[in-house]
Amino acid sequence: MKTYFGVIRDGWSFKDVKTKLTNLGIKIGKYYPKLKVVKFETDKEIFQIDFDFFIAVEEEKEDFIIQ
């Protein structure tokens, strides 16, 4: 299972996004309200899913470094 982050588009609420993701069978990990970012997990190929409620979707990476 892969973990992704999605930035919620203006005009969408977390409640609406949560409902859509749940209906798609996607597990919600965490919501970061100040950033409007949703962490979610799925086995599905995300390029096949229409995420019209996200501005951007990125896979979680292991190479994050703070310098």
Backbone hydrogen bonds, N-H to C=O, Kabsch-Sander energy under -0.5 kcal/mol:
donor,donor_aa,acceptor,acceptor_aa,energy
2,K,42,T,-2.0
4,Y,40,F,-3.2
5,F,58,E,-2.9
6,G,38,V,-2.5
7,V,56,A,-2.2
8,I,6,G,-0.6
8,I,36,K,-3.2
9,R,53,F,-2.6
12,W,9,R,-1.6
17,V,13,S,-2.2
18,K,14,F,-3.2
19,T,15,K,-2.0
20,K,16,D,-2.2
21,L,17,V,-2.8
22,T,18,K,-2.5
23,N,19,T,-2.3
24,L,20,K,-1.3
25,G,22,T,-1.5
26,I,21,L,-2.6
27,K,41,E,-1.9
29,G,39,K,-3.6
30,K,39,K,-1.2
32,Y,37,V,-3.2
35,L,32,Y,-0.8
36,K,32,Y,-1.3
37,V,32,Y,-1.7
38,V,6,G,-2.8
39,K,30,K,-3.4
40,F,4,Y,-2.6
40,F,38,V,-0.5
41,E,27,K,-2.9
42,T,2,K,-2.0
46,I,44,K,-0.6
48,Q,45,E,-1.5
49,I,46,I,-1.5
51,F,49,I,-1.0
52,D,50,D,-1.1
54,F,51,F,-1.5
55,I,7,V,-3.3
56,A,7,V,-0.6
58,E,5,F,-2.6
60,E,3,T,-3.2
67,Q,65,I,-0.5
